[in-house]
């Protein structure tokens, strides 16, 4: 089955909470440094990425999409992708990141994993947009001269995808039409 390429990249937004990957007893310096910057277990995380089925590296027929950019906001700090391309497939996407150094800790590897949700990546951007996106997990680590430490975030899709707004608006329009029809019907009965 042939799929039609879209003209507009799709941006997906997620929200979650940071959780230190290593226990405090194994990474006390990392916990302390992050705490001094306001990043503790439970700190809100915002993650978004854009995919494009027309960009080099995409093959919608195989369920592979070029990730044109991504960003993670963690507390007051924002991290993003480096220049190398990323590719979303059934396993998610991963690679190096960039952003501010947090003391001696520099942003390192990130992995956006889809877990076992069976995300439908076939069917083009529409299928990806309407996928359930449950149990998505983001791992993000920091490198320091002595160690690598990181955190995980269980993410929830936070913004409806394309197509959801017209469905909601058509439902509202139908409700208003029924309400108006009901009012006019009641008015006719009173006359």
VMD Tcl script that draws the C-alpha trace (Angstrom):
set ca {
  {0.00 0.00 0.00}
  {1.48 3.32 -1.04}
  {1.51 6.19 1.40}
  {1.34 9.85 0.55}
  {4.08 12.07 1.93}
  {2.91 15.00 3.98}
  {3.98 18.57 3.43}
  {4.28 19.47 7.09}
  {6.52 17.95 9.77}
  {4.71 16.53 12.78}
  {5.66 17.77 16.27}
  {4.81 15.61 19.29}
  {4.88 16.98 22.84}
  {5.25 15.03 26.07}
  {5.44 15.74 29.77}
  {6.92 13.71 32.58}
  {8.98 13.80 35.77}
  {12.71 13.33 36.25}
  {13.85 10.35 38.33}
  {17.55 9.81 39.14}
  {18.68 6.55 37.56}
  {21.27 5.63 40.21}
  {20.35 5.65 43.91}
  {21.72 8.52 45.98}
  {24.09 6.14 47.80}
  {25.79 5.32 44.46}
  {25.88 8.87 43.04}
  {25.80 11.35 45.95}
  {27.78 14.04 44.08}
  {25.41 13.92 41.11}
  {22.34 14.08 43.35}
  {23.80 17.06 45.23}
  {24.83 18.92 42.07}
  {21.42 18.41 40.45}
  {19.62 19.41 43.65}
  {21.62 22.66 43.79}
  {20.27 23.41 40.29}
  {16.67 22.55 41.21}
  {16.62 19.14 39.51}
  {15.34 16.54 41.95}
  {13.17 13.46 41.67}
  {9.80 14.71 40.48}
  {11.10 17.78 38.60}
  {8.81 18.41 35.65}
  {10.22 17.53 32.26}
  {8.91 18.67 28.89}
  {10.02 16.75 25.81}
  {9.13 17.38 22.19}
  {10.35 16.23 18.82}
  {9.50 16.79 15.18}
  {9.47 14.15 12.48}
  {9.29 14.58 8.74}
  {8.34 11.86 6.27}
  {9.89 13.79 3.37}
  {13.34 14.39 4.91}
  {16.36 12.28 3.96}
  {16.42 9.08 5.99}
  {12.63 8.75 6.13}
  {10.87 5.75 4.67}
  {7.24 5.87 5.74}
  {6.53 2.53 4.03}
  {8.98 0.89 6.47}
  {7.86 2.99 9.46}
  {11.05 5.05 9.63}
  {10.94 8.84 10.02}
  {13.66 11.49 10.17}
  {13.69 13.30 13.52}
  {14.43 16.86 12.48}
  {14.81 18.18 16.03}
  {14.04 17.42 19.66}
  {14.29 19.27 22.94}
  {14.09 18.43 26.63}
  {13.35 21.09 29.22}
  {14.31 19.96 32.69}
  {13.79 22.58 35.37}
  {15.36 25.79 34.04}
  {17.56 24.03 31.48}
  {16.92 23.01 27.88}
  {18.79 20.34 25.96}
  {18.52 19.41 22.31}
  {19.92 17.25 19.55}
  {23.33 17.66 18.05}
  {23.75 18.08 14.31}
  {23.67 14.36 13.48}
  {20.34 13.06 12.25}
  {18.10 10.88 14.38}
  {15.61 8.33 13.11}
  {12.32 7.32 14.74}
  {11.36 3.69 14.22}
  {9.49 1.09 16.26}
  {12.25 1.17 18.89}
  {12.26 4.96 19.35}
  {15.41 7.04 18.75}
  {18.67 7.79 20.54}
  {21.98 9.58 20.29}
  {24.11 12.40 21.70}
  {22.66 15.63 23.04}
  {23.79 19.19 23.57}
  {22.95 21.96 26.01}
  {24.32 23.73 29.06}
  {26.84 22.07 31.33}
  {25.46 21.67 34.84}
  {28.59 22.20 36.90}
  {30.98 19.40 35.94}
  {28.11 17.46 34.31}
  {27.72 17.80 30.55}
  {24.70 16.52 28.63}
  {25.46 13.13 27.15}
  {23.42 10.30 25.68}
  {19.63 10.33 25.37}
  {17.25 7.54 24.45}
  {13.55 7.92 23.71}
  {12.13 4.41 23.91}
  {8.68 3.22 23.02}
  {8.69 0.28 25.39}
  {6.32 -2.52 24.41}
  {3.46 -0.35 23.19}
  {3.60 -1.58 19.62}
  {3.52 1.97 18.32}
  {2.04 1.85 14.83}
  {4.76 3.48 12.79}
  {3.34 2.22 9.50}
  {0.76 4.36 7.75}
  {2.62 7.65 7.62}
  {2.50 10.64 9.92}
  {-1.24 10.24 10.46}
  {-0.74 6.81 12.04}
  {2.13 8.11 14.17}
  {0.06 11.11 15.25}
  {-2.90 8.98 16.31}
  {-0.82 6.30 18.05}
  {-1.57 5.75 21.75}
  {1.96 6.73 22.91}
  {1.65 4.88 26.23}
  {4.62 3.80 28.36}
  {7.13 5.96 26.53}
  {10.37 6.34 28.45}
  {13.14 8.90 28.10}
  {16.61 8.23 29.46}
  {18.99 11.20 29.62}
  {22.50 11.10 31.02}
  {25.25 13.50 31.97}
  {28.97 12.86 31.68}
  {31.50 14.10 34.20}
  {35.27 13.51 34.44}
  {34.67 10.66 36.90}
  {31.36 9.07 35.91}
  {28.18 9.03 33.88}
  {24.92 9.62 35.70}
  {21.44 10.02 34.35}
  {17.74 9.99 34.92}
  {14.61 8.53 33.45}
  {11.25 10.07 32.68}
  {8.02 8.19 32.00}
  {6.35 10.45 29.46}
  {2.74 11.17 28.61}
  {1.61 12.75 25.34}
  {0.50 16.25 26.28}
  {-0.90 17.80 23.10}
  {-3.46 16.21 20.77}
  {-2.13 15.39 17.34}
  {-3.28 16.82 14.03}
  {-6.82 15.77 13.30}
  {-7.87 15.79 16.93}
  {-8.89 19.47 16.91}
  {-11.27 19.14 13.93}
  {-12.88 16.11 15.61}
  {-13.34 18.03 18.86}
  {-14.68 21.09 17.02}
  {-17.12 18.99 14.98}
  {-18.39 17.43 18.24}
  {-18.86 20.88 19.77}
  {-20.66 22.08 16.63}
  {-22.98 19.05 16.73}
  {-23.71 19.65 20.42}
  {-24.50 23.32 19.80}
  {-26.76 22.39 16.86}
  {-28.65 19.83 18.97}
  {-28.95 22.32 21.83}
  {-30.28 25.00 19.48}
  {-32.67 22.53 17.87}
  {-33.90 21.51 21.31}
  {-34.47 25.17 22.31}
  {-36.41 25.89 19.11}
  {-38.45 22.71 19.61}
  {-39.30 23.76 23.18}
  {-40.24 27.26 21.94}
  {-42.60 25.74 19.33}
  {-44.33 23.69 22.03}
  {-44.90 26.82 24.17}
  {-46.63 28.67 21.31}
}
mol new
graphics top color blue
foreach p $ca { graphics top sphere $p radius 0.5 }
foreach p [lrange $ca 0 end-1] q [lrange $ca 1 end] { graphics top cylinder $p $q radius 0.2 }
display resetview
